[in-house]
Amino acid sequence: MEHNTTICALSSAPGRGAISVIRMSGPDSVKILSESFSHADRLEHSKMVLGTLNADTLRDRVLAVVFYAPDSYTGEDVAEVHCHGSPEIVNAVLRKFVRSGARYAQPGEFTRRAFESGKMSLDEAEAVGDLINAQSAAASSAAYEGMRGALYRTITAVYDKILTVAGALTAALDYPEEDIESTTSAEALPVLGECEEELDRLIKSYGAGEKVRDGVRVAIVGLPNAGKSSLLNRLLGNDRAIVSANAGTTRDTVEGSYEYNGVLFTLVDTAGVRETSDETEAEGVRRSERAAKTAHIVLRVIDLSAPVMLPVQTDGIIIDVYNKTDIAAAPSDAEQSVSALTGKGISELKKRIYDAAMSGRVTAGGVMITNARHYRLALDAAEELRSAKEAFETDSIDLASAALSCALADLGGITGANATEDVLSDVFSRFCVGK
């Protein structure tokens, strides 16, 4: 990635709309804007100015604003144009800026420049991408907290404690004649225990955090005519699936989503599982089995008028849902009973699905790991801390020092303190061009 160049891109959503935002960042961004803007003499830091932008073949009445380094998103000089949302105008403005010395930005290059100029840590930069892609209120809130440094502060606090221990350990190894190894070990163990507990808490949050970020997949399975499609429609609050008294109506998976407590739940209505010679229906049955296997939650629907417990293979949690309480009574030990026809028990079922999926680990304002990369590095760091503690207990000070160095490297990988080019390229390649 080139540095010390000026980049430009459309930062608002592509397509035709009321307003489009075009952003530039780099040493020549204000100069390039000024050459095309009628009231360049009025531009000052963070103040919108109304004027005419001359893009050669096209002109537009726009709002322009500049942000001078280092007080900008990227830490560089930044210029923005808020023009009318015609793709023809947007393309003309971008072409004008490129002819004047800018180049088109690469995916995530604005945010990468912010990271490289010290405006944000790598985990905060990743949270920016998560916020853009958030599909639920909970995902938005988690990403916002990450963008504001919630995870960074937690990881940095642990990092600093380990660094203090590692520094004392280095002194003990460098000056063996001072005989301070025993003192260092005694002081280090409780500190490392605290760090391990904090990392374990973050690690345990990932099960819920992943679902907050990406949503929860819920497969609805059962025999034909158990009421699976009716249950899907009830949970969604609309008629997403076709409901019929004829067995085998649903031959493919049907999906729909709803939010509960801010978390996105995607329901997958599956074909009724039974032996069949119809190849189309048989394929639907195979897809049902695959959906159940990969779902976080499986709703096994049991028809109370003909109760049969369908065997289910899944890596998720199975909730048995006894349906049709409007025509038959549920057994006394039924964990969940509903009537998809009348809606009875649906609100209780939604709460049960949520509780099963999140395991009570979502708390307001709590710091959680939602990113698989962070999760793997936290796991590695926690394992290194355990190795360091074992080394201390056997007076293997050199091994403890090596383990602490590895733990620091793992935590630095989360914040970006020692991120490699391969990691940075992978992270920022997932961003949209204008961010």
BALUMKE-129761 format. One record per atom (N, C-alpha, C): residue in one letter; x, y, z. Coordinates in steps of 0.001 Angstrom, whole numbers, plus 500000, padded with zeros to 6 digits. Example, Ala and Ser with C-alpha at 12.3 -4.5 7.8 and 13.67 -1.06 7.14 Angstrom:
2
A513190494310507800
A512300495500507800
A513200496700507800
S512850497750507080
S513670498940507140
S512900500030507870
//
This chain:
435
M500847498813500000
M500000500000500000
M500886501242500000
E500597502172499064
E501390503389498946
E501072504342500084
H502091505035500558
H501914506039501592
H502296507405501031
N501927508450501759
N502216509823501333
N501569510149499992
T500483509500499693
T499701509829498507
T498328510285498968
T497591510886498063
T496223511320498369
T495253510346497718
I494326509856498506
I493370508862498026
I491969509449498039
C491092508894497205
C489713509360497164
C488783508184496919
A487551508322497375
A486552507270497186
A485188507794497562
L484169507110497063
L482801507341497520
L482664506687498894
S482278507465499903
S482168506932501263
S480737506627501668
S479770507103500933
S478374506743501188
S478027505522500337
A476818505025500515
A476417503823499791
A476361504093498291
P476790503126497464
P476718503334496006
P475281503321495520
G475087503856494329
G473737503897493766
G473171505299493785
R471953505414493299
R471310506722493188
R470591507057494487
G470779508273494987
G470141508689496227
G470126510198496353
A469686510671497518
A469583512115497716
A470962512773497820
I471835512191498636
I473147512766498900
I474212511684498790
S475356512036498240
S476531511167498233
S477690511907498881
V478555511147499562
V479709511735500241
V480979511182499594
I481821512078499114
I483096511705498514
I484199512203499428
R485125511325499748
R486171511650500726
R487538511564500082
M488426512478500505
M489847512418500140
M490667512461501417
S491815511791501400
S492743511854502526
S494161511837501996
G495001512689502557
G496388512739502128
G496885514170502037
P498148514351501735
P498755515689501791
P498171516701500817
D497603516251499691
D497097517189498681
D495574517281498662
S494905516695499642
S493449516636499582
S492804518020499615
V493264518907500482
V492673520252500561
V492994521035499290
K494207520899498778
K494612521592497550
K493752521141496371
I493552519826496240
I492763519301495122
I491328519787495196
L490740519772496394
L489372520289496540
L489320521765496192
S490281522530496679
S490260523981496484
S490306524365495011
E490972523552494195
E491088523863492770
E489752523761492046
S488786523020492638
S487510522796491962
S486331523461492662
F486563524030493844
F485465524515494678
F485411526037494649
S484212526568494423
S484062528002494196
S484405528855495413
H484215528337496618
H484460529134497826
H485577528522498665
A486666528158497994
A487801527552498688
A488365528477499753
D488243529795499550
D488792530761500510
D488037530724501847
R486860530121501883
R486075530057503118
R486281528752503894
L487027527827503324
L487209526535503978
L488067526678505229
E487584526133506328
E488349526055507559
E487990524762508277
H488803524388509225
H488680523078509871
H487279522805510389
S486686521697509917
S485407521124510383
S484191522009510148
K484287523001509252
K483157523885508964
K482633523618507549
M481345523255507459
M480719523035506159
M480580524360505406
V480895524322504110
V480778525511503263
V479966525156502022
L478973525959501704
L478148525757500519
L478788526456499326
G478863525728498208
G479446526333497024
G479243525449495804
T479889525812494712
T479781525058493467
T481064524281493215
L480905523015492867
L482054522185492513
L482071522015491010
N483198522328490408
N483358522215488960
N484100520912488651
A483362519933488112
A483969518644487747
A484136518556486242
D484559519656485639
D484785519758484194
D483477519638483405
T483046518405483108
T481852518244482282
T480568518490483067
L480633518393484394
L479453518578485233
L479770519533486370
R478731520245486822
R478860521121487984
R477733520781488949
D477985521001490243
D476966520695491247
D477101521663492404
R475964521940493028
R475927522738494248
R476155521776495413
V477248521958496167
V477658520974497162
V477970521642498494
L478097520800499511
L478674521205500783
L480061520593500866
A481055521375501235
A482432520895501350
A482942521167502756
V483817520296503235
V484401520442504571
V485802519866504553
V486692520465505320
V488059519965505429
V488396519724506899
F489288518759507121
F489795518463508459
F491318518403508342
Y491990519238509102
Y493442519288509004
Y494097518304509973
A495201517702509516
A495955516767510360
A496465517492511611
P496504516810512745
P496158515401512950
P494708515188513394
D493903516256513381
D492537516173513922
D491541515738512857
S491745514531512340
S490845513986511334
S490723512489511559
Y489854511857510814
Y489647510412510967
Y490920509640510687
T491635510006509631
T492834509279509231
T494108509808509880
G494032510973510522
G495239511613511040
G495953512437509997
E495452512427508750
E496009513221507656
E495034514361507336
D495415515247506412
D494458516211505878
D493353515446505168
V492113515796505453
V490962515134504850
V490033516194504271
A489471515907503094
A488483516788502471
A487278515952502064
E486094516493502282
E484873515780501911
E483970516685501100
V483290516068500155
V482284516751499341
V480960516024499509
H479929516749499875
H478578516199500001
H477791516731498811
C477656515892497794
C477016516319496546
C475675515608496379
H474956515943495316
H473720515229495029
H474048513804494574
G473149512872494933
G473463511459494795
G473232510853493441
S473617511526492406
S473563510960491051
S474871510249490757
P474835508994490321
P476090508309489972
P476906509057488932
E476232509773488040
E476949510540487018
E477774511652487665
I477181512346488660
I477913513411489350
I479049512826490173
V478775511757490902
V479799511123491741
V480998510708490894
N480749510038489787
N481846509587488937
N482621510753488343
A481907511805487994
A482587512980487437
A483489513632488480
V483026513736489724
V483831514333490796
V485065513475491069
L484876512167491159
L486011511283491416
L487044511364490291
R486567511377489038
R487501511503487912
R488265512819487992
K487580513875488364
K488228515189488498
K489322515150489557
F489027514541490703
F490013514473491780
F491226513629491368
V490983512548490640
V492087511696490181
V492952512442489170
R492321513164488262
R493092513954487288
R493920515025487986
S493450515469489147
S494149516533489876
S495237516010490793
G495421514670490852
G496544514131491614
G496215513081492650
A494934512824492898
A494573511768493843
A494570510420493126
R494434509354493880
R494218508034493292
R493057507373494025
Y492467506381493364
Y491348505675493986
Y491839504865495187
A491099504927496273
A491477504221497496
A491263502724497347
Q492037501973498077
Q491839500533498169
Q490861500236499306
P490294499008499352
P489362498674500437
P489999498895501810
G489285499636502656
G489737499860504023
G490917500796504180
E491326501481503103
E492560502256503192
E492431503470504096
F491263504084504158
F491083505218505070
F491284504769506520
T490664503653506882
T490772503171508262
T492176502640508532
R492804502032507532
R494188501579507739
R495104502762508008
R494894503848507303
R495704505044507561
R495450505582508971
A494202505482509431
A493891505887510803
A494654505025511798
F494703503719511538
F495453502802512410
F496939503120512384
E497484503310511192
E498922503522511071
E499359504874511615
S498453505826511693
S498801507132512265
S498521507185513770
G498084506046514338
G497853505991515776
G496512506533516234
K495589506726515308
K494268507235515688
K493406506152516330
M493703504887516064
M492949503786516650
M493807502530516641
S493494501600517528
S494182500306517553
S493564499395516497
L494193498244516280
L493689497340515250
L492325496783515630
D492125496434516896
D490817495925517299
D489738496992517168
E490090498249517414
E489125499336517211
E488805499513515733
A489820499364514888
A489591499463513447
A488673498343512976
E488873497134513487
E488006496019513114
E486575496269513563
A486421496928514710
A485079497242515203
A484367498234514286
V485133499102513615
V484528500009512630
V483865499192511526
G484573498191511023
G483999497315509999
G482791496565510513
D482864496106511777
D481721495398512364
D480507496303512477
L480743497576512822
L479627498509512959
L478945498752511613
I479734498852510571
I479173499046509232
I478323497850508823
N478775496650509195
N478100495427508766
N477095494892509769
A476887495600510873
A475987495114511922
A474567494942511390
Q473943493804511753
Q472598493495511293
Q471566493521512416
S471989493886513622
S471057493934514745
S471499495009515714
A470598495349516650
A470914496377517646
A472057495925518541
A472038494644518948
A473099494141519817
A474445494159519109
A474458493795517829
A475702493823517058
A476221495247516924
S475315496199516703
S475707497610516601
S476301498099517915
S475658497745519033
S476134498191520349
S477499497603520666
A477671496307520379
A478957495659520643
A480067496275519794
A479754496542518523
A480749497145517639
A481084498562518087
Y480075499310518521
Y480324500683518991
Y481246500670520206
E480971499766521168
E481824499678522347
E483249499307521948
G483387498395520975
G484713498032520502
G485418499192519823
M484675499943519027
M485239501094518327
M485686502173519304
R484990502260520443
R485330503252521462
R486398502757522428
G486947501551522163
G488110501102522913
G487845500211524098
A486629499628524215
A486319498788525373
A487252497581525451
L487399496847524356
L488283495686524351
L489736496112524461
Y490091497177523777
Y491473497675523813
Y491910497980525246
R491058498652526003
R491420499003527379
R491610497746528237
T490739496760528036
T490849495527528809
T492125494776528463
I492393494624527172
I493595493902526739
I494855494654527161
T494839495976527039
T496017496771527401
T496315496675528890
A495258496642529714
A495471496513531160
A496161495192531493
V495722494114530840
V496361492810531044
V497794492840530510
Y497968493419529346
Y499294493511528716
Y500280494224529636
D499847495350530214
D500739496139531065
D501145495369532317
K500215494595532888
K500561493794534067
K501602492729533726
I501392492068532578
I502350491038532164
I503703491672531854
L503676492848531234
L504920493530530889
L505719493879532135
T505033494292533197
T505709494612534454
T506399493371535030
V505674492241535006
V506259490988535491
V507449490585534615
A507282490705533293
A508359490323532373
A509594491190532594
G509390492479532874
G510515493373533135
G511273492983534388
A510524492664535449
A511170492228536691
A511911490920536488
L511337490066535657
L511965488769535389
L513255488948534600
T513254489880533679
T514464490162532911
T515580490638533830
A515218491487534784
A516219491960535746
A516770490814536572
A515901489891536964
A516348488740537758
A517302487863536972
L517041487731535659
L517911486904534821
L519226487617534500
D519157488939534363
D520362489697534010
D521299489882535199
Y520734489853536410
Y521562490083537597
Y521375488942538599
P521825487742538243
P521625486586539124
P522308486739540469
E523354487569540532
E524067487724541798
E523216488436542852
E522167489133542415
E521312489839543366
E520334488900544070
D520185487681543575
D519316486668544168
D517888487186544367
I517302487728543291
I515937488271543388
I514918487387542671
E515348486207542211
E514425485332541486
E513268484887542360
S513557484506543608
S512490484018544490
S511481485111544790
T511962486335544977
T511048487462545220
T510180487723544007
T510800487683542816
T510059487900541575
T508974486858541393
S509283485598541658
S508302484524541501
S507132484723542441
A507413485057543689
A506349485241544679
A505420486378544300
E505973487432543733
E505149488576543342
E504430488333542021
A505023487521541150
A504465487330539812
A503234486450539804
L503216485391540591
L502137484409540507
L500746485003540722
P500507485816541763
P499159486383541906
P498778487332540770
V499766488063540260
V499483488984539143
V499096488206537894
L499849487150537609
L499536486340536432
L498203485623536606
G497869485260537837
G496555484664538098
G495427485617537757
E495593486894538126
E494581487909537789
E494454488063536277
C495579488089535589
C495562488237534133
C494883487042533474
E495169485851533972
E494562484654533415
E493052484668533616
E492592485102534775
E491158485180535042
E490474486156534091
E491115487289533855
E490525488289532955
E490453487762531530
L491505487095531076
L491486486516529728
L490454485402529622
D490341484577530665
D489347483495530640
D487933484067530560
R487707485191531245
R486382485823531176
R486082486284529749
L487080486872529109
L486893487309527719
L486679486115526800
I487460485070527004
I487342483876526163
I485942483278526274
K485415483207527490
K484082482643527694
K482988483524527079
S483286484795526882
S482280485694526290
S482112485461524797
Y483051484740524166
Y483022484620522706
Y481819483837522210
G481379482823522965
G480213482057522525
G479024482952522283
A478776483875523221
A477689484830523043
A478085485939522079
G479340486370522163
G479782487486521327
G479704487188519848
E480054485960519466
E479967485561518060
E478524485644517569
K477586485243518431
K476177485267518040
K475628486693518007
V476138487541518893
V475760488955518839
V476191489552517509
R477391489215517082
R477924489789515841
R477257489216514598
D477142487889514527
D476703487222513302
D475270486725513344
G474638486734514530
G473275486244514650
G473234484779515039
V472040484298515327
V471817482925515780
V470983482198514735
R471433481022514320
R470675480217513351
R469847479200514105
V468553479186513800
V467596478305514469
V466916477447513412
A467136476142513465
A466505475222512521
A465237474651513138
I464159474643512360
I462889474064512801
I462722472732512087
V462747471637512838
V462686470310512229
V461529469516512836
G461140468481512123
G460066467624512611
G459475466812511477
L458492465992511818
L457806465194510815
L456889466073509969
P456472465599508797
P455520466362507987
P454248466668508782
N453719467867508567
N452470468323509187
N452557468488510704
A453792468634511245
A453925468885512677
A453641470345513020
G453580471184511985
G453308472612512201
G454554473470512156
K455582472993511457
K456847473736511403
K456684475082510699
S456029475090509551
S455855476339508805
S454967477312509558
S453951476801510216
S453084477668511025
S453861478275512180
L454755477481512777
L455580477993513872
L456538479063513373
L457148478842512212
L458016479863511615
L457261481164511439
N456069481088510861
N455289482298510613
N454941483012511920
R454612482235512959
R454277482832514247
R455476483552514856
L456619482914514815
L457821483525515386
L458228484782514630
L458024484768513310
L458376485940512496
L457325487031512571
G456090486640512852
G455007487624512863
G454463487922511494
N454767487077510496
N454199487250509156
N454181485898508453
D453463485828507339
D453321484568506605
D454475484389505622
R455618483984506154
R456802483784505316
R456740482447504577
A456236481404505238
A456201480066504646
A454774479688504271
I454639478883503232
I453326478384502810
I452871477307503780
V451648477432504251
V451077476457505182
V449974475692504468
S450026474350504545
S449023473519503897
S448818472263504718
A447620471700504634
A447344470427505323
A447985469252504608
N448455469457503388
N449066468381502617
N450503468157503077
A450843466949503427
A452194466620503851
A453184466842502714
G454372467343503055
G455417467530502046
G455315468845501301
T454524469804501812
T454405471107501132
T455750471823501086
T456471471828502212
T457794472456502254
T458829471466501741
R459443471809500596
R460419470892499990
R461822471481499998
D461954472718500374
D463264473354500485
D463279474154501774
T464461474553502216
T464527475370503418
T464007476776503119
V463263477324504064
V462728478680503966
V463255479458505163
E463827480643504918
E464446481409505991
E463716482719506243
G463816483174507466
G463296484472507869
G463953484875509176
S464015486166509468
S464728486640510651
S463864487539511514
Y464167487526512802
Y463553488465513732
Y464586488849514784
E464331489967515482
E465219490412516548
E464562490185517895
Y465377489758518858
Y464895489610520238
Y466001490101521156
N465673491074522007
N466677491703522884
N467877492199522088
G467600492671520872
G468656493227520039
G469447492223519251
V469258490920519483
V470028489882518791
V469231489369517594
L469920489144516476
L469269488654515260
L469163487134515299
F467949486623515082
F467709485183515004
F467204484861513602
T467888483960512922
T467482483525511586
T466874482138511691
L465601482044511363
L464876480777511411
L464984480067510075
V465162478777510129
V465217477955508914
V464128476899509016
D463071477083508236
D461996476085508176
D462425474997507214
T462379473759507659
T462899472657506845
T461785471721506398
A462106470929505402
A461149469938504912
A460904468876505983
G459674468363506027
G459359467290506963
G460198466057506669
V460772465479507730
V461667464336507555
V460845463047507528
R460962462310506423
R460289461017506286
R460914460278505107
E460672458989505039
E461109458203503886
E460248458576502686
T460888458797501543
T460139459184500346
T460874458721499098
S460108458412498065
S460697458037496771
S460779459238495837
D460186460349496251
D460222461576495449
D461602462221495619
E462356462327494519
E463730462814494608
E463785464269495088
T462819465087494664
T462810466482495100
T462591466572496600
E461621465802497098
E461354465811498534
E462535465207499291
A463163464179498724
A464319463560499370
A465468464555499527
E465665465398498512
E466697466430498607
E466339467430499705
G465041467749499828
G464600468631500910
G464896468041502278
V464726466725502413
V465026466039503675
V466521466128503981
R467364465934502946
R468811466030503157
R469207467441503591
R468557468434503007
R468845469815503402
R468374470083504824
S467285469467505218
S466804469594506602
S467856469074507571
E468419467927507236
E469427467317508115
E470672468191508199
R471072468806507067
R472244469694507094
R471962470943507911
A470760471490507777
A470396472696508540
A470433472417510031
A469930471262510455
A469934470901511867
A471359470724512378
K472194470115511558
K473564469826511971
K474336471092512301
T474131472152511539
T474939473367511682
T474260474471512475
A473032474261512933
A472299475313513643
A472806475476515071
H472685476711515586
H472976476940517003
H471875476329517883
I470634476482517414
I469468475983518139
I468622475156517172
V468121474017517628
V467187473203516835
V465865473129517596
L464806473588516943
L463462473430517493
L462897472130516927
R462805471104517757
R462244469832517321
R460744469875517597
V459971470040516535
V458523470233516670
V457828468874516749
I457039468710517795
I456322467456518035
I454823467736517957
D454156467020517080
D452710467184516875
D451968466475518012
L451281467229518869
L450586466627520014
L449442465710519598
S448939465880518375
S447864465000517933
S448393463631517522
A449698463542517252
A450343462261516921
A451795462378517336
P452062462390518663
P453399462705519171
P454450461654518849
V455424462054518006
V456552461200517653
V457822462033517807
M458825461511518512
M460086462213518750
M461070461882517636
L461311462834516752
L462197462623515611
L463658462647516055
P464473461653515704
P465913461708516022
P466565462865515270
V467440463614515944
V468090464775515333
V469578464721515620
Q470382464914514584
Q471820465044514748
Q472199466513514604
T472800467064515643
T473150468482515610
T474292468762516571
D475042469823516275
D476070470315517184
D475498471412518083
G474235471752517856
G473606472816518631
G472771472294519791
I471928473173520307
I471059472856521444
I469667472511520915
I469116471400521382
I467781470974520951
I466743471432521968
I465712472096521469
I464560472460522294
I463348471728521732
D462748470867522533
D461547470153522101
D460335471058522256
V459646471285521138
V458480472175521124
V457244471336520805
Y456368471181521786
Y455124470441521591
Y454086471403521025
N453674471121519795
N452776472026519070
N451347471486519043
K450419472403518810
K448987472125518672
K448313471903520039
T448680472741521005
T448008472680522308
T446547473110522204
D446162473645521058
D444749474020520854
D443863472797520653
I444477471631520344
I443662470426520138
I444055469268521050
A445210469393521753
A445646468305522636
A446502468896523750
A446511468190524883
A447275468660526031
A448718468191525932
A449626469056526342
A451045468695526358
A451337467839527578
P452317466936527505
P452685466138528668
P453207467024529796
S453108466545531006
S453485467348532180
S454967467705532187
D455801466889531545
D457242467159531528
D457695467892530269
A456754468413529482
A457107469139528251
A457883470400528601
E459058470568527973
E459861471755528275
E459300472996527592
Q458596472828526479
Q458017473978525806
Q456815473518525001
S455669474133525229
S454463473796524465
S453870475070523894
V453350474963522663
V452810476131521973
V451620475718521124
S450938476735520667
S449976476547519589
S450346477533518497
A450917477008517421
A451277477884516306
A450036478498515671
L448884477825515853
L447632478334515283
L447140479561516032
T447157479516517375
T446609480624518178
T447676481591518679
G448923481153518689
G450003481996519208
G450310481754520673
K449592480853521310
K449839480572522724
K451240479993522912
G451994480556523879
G453326480068524204
G454441480595523326
I454138481408522321
I455173481876521396
I456145482836522090
S455631483755522900
S456526484702523585
S457457483968524542
E456935482941525229
E457783482143526120
E458839481369525334
L458463480888524149
L459424480169523307
L460547481096522849
K460211482316522468
K461241483260522032
K462248483518523156
K461744483666524369
K462648483892525499
K463526482666525729
R462948481484525614
R463719480255525817
R464814480121524753
I464484480441523508
I465488480390522429
I466632481344522743
Y466289482556523163
Y467310483558523485
Y468200483086524630
D467587482620525700
D468361482179526864
D469279481007526516
A468782480080525711
A469596478931525327
A470777479361524452
A470526480296523555
A471573480729522628
A472649481545523321
M472238482457524207
M473184483399524781
M473751482952526117
S473148481950526725
S473646481378527987
S473827482424529078
G473030483493529022
G473079484513530066
G474347485327530095
R475136485327528988
R476437485994529021
R476418487363528352
V475262487887528035
V475187489224527456
V474719490183528536
T475557491136528901
T475205492124529906
T475430493513529343
A474609494448529758
A474717495817529260
A476088496390529611
G476782496900528602
G478074497528528830
G479221496563529050
G478956495255529017
G480018494281529241
G480953494188528051
V482234493921528323
V483210493751527250
V483176492296526808
M483070492079525532
M483065490712525021
M483880490617523754
I484334489415523461
I485032489130522206
I484002488672521188
T483960489344520046
T483037488973518978
T483777488525517717
N485098488588517752
N485927488377516567
N486741487101516735
A486702486207515741
A487400484925515835
A488913485107515950
R489454486122515299
R490901486370515380
R491296486737516807
H490524487608517423
H490799487988518814
H490665486784519745
Y489675485956519482
Y489425484776520311
Y490625483830520290
R491146483560519092
R492282482648518978
R493513483202519697
L493754484495519547
L494916485100520193
L494763485133521707
A493545485394522204
A493311485372523649
A493512483974524207
L493049482953523469
L493279481568523886
L494778481271523987
D495525481697522978
D496966481442522973
D497651482165524133
A497242483414524380
A497853484186525466
A497563483544526819
A496333483084527022
A495968482432528280
A496777481154528487
E496997480405527416
E497781479184527515
E499233479497527868
E499779480572527304
E501147480974527630
E501251481398529097
L500216482064529609
L500229482450531022
L500236481221531920
R499465480214531547
R499471478980532339
R500850478318532307
S501486478356531141
S502839477798531039
S503816478586531900
A503664479909531913
A504555480746532724
A504384480451534210
K503135480281534646
K502882479979536061
K503504478640536444
E503366477651535582
E503968476339535858
E505489476442535928
A506052477265535051
A507505477438535055
A507972478126536334
F507221479126536779
F507565479791538035
F507544478806539201
E506529477954539213
E506368477011540333
E507482475979540388
T508159475751539259
T509288474798539240
T510627475528539134
D510598476866539375
D511810477689539344
D512507477677537987
S511740477439536923
S512299477509535560
S512096478921535033
I512910479849535541
I512700481266535263
I512880481596533786
D513833480945533129
D514043481225531702
D512840480799530868
L512212479659531234
L511016479212530517
L509835480143530786
A509737480631532010
A508673481587532338
A508824482860531522
S510057483319531374
S510314484532530586
S509899484348529141
A510215483180528556
A509846482907527161
A508329482863526995
A507643482232527952
A506182482142527867
A505533483517527978
L506059484370528865
L505505485720528999
L505722486525527720
S506859486348527080
S507115487042525805
S506099486626524755
C505771485326524717
C504773484841523759
C503392485398524081
A503041485472525369
A501740486032525754
A501638487489525348
L502708488250525533
L502712489659525123
L502545489787523609
A503189488898522861
A503066488924521399
A501630488633520967
D500988487677521644
D499597487343521307
D498670488522521577
L498819489152522727
L497953490287523060
L498246491478522155
G499533491655521801
G499879492716520853
G499282492468519485
G499058491200519152
G498403490879517885
G496962491334517859
I496305491344519002
I494912491821519063
I494854493319518831
T495698494067519518
T495656495528519421
T496384496067518205
G497200495196517569
G497944495635516393
G499336496139516709
A499771496013517969
A501087496520518353
A502202495833517586
N501977494585517196
N503016493859516446
N502406493109515263
A501347493654514683
A500668492982513575
A501548492951512330
T501523491833511646
T502304491692510416
T501531492268509236
E502241492444508135
E501603492966506920
E500517492027506432
D500732490730506547
D499720489767506113
D498430489935506915
V498559490130508234
V497379490322509082
V496667491613508714
L497413492697508554
L496804493987508220
L496097493919506867
S496729493303505892
S496114493190504562
S494820492401504634
D494826491324505410
D493624490501505548
D492506491260506235
V492830491979507315
V491808492719508070
V491171493793507208
F491984494623506576
F491438495784505875
F490877495447504497
S491227494292503942
S490660493899502653
S489172493622502766
R488670493389503984
R487260493103504181
R486415494359504277
F487046495519504328
F486318496781504437
F485807497205503067
C484815498085503072
C484392498697501816
C485443499725501399
V485411500121500141
V486444501015499594
V486445502361500300
G485271502918500578
G485195504274501120
G485453504382502592
K485792503279503262
K486034503344504693
K487443502844505012
//
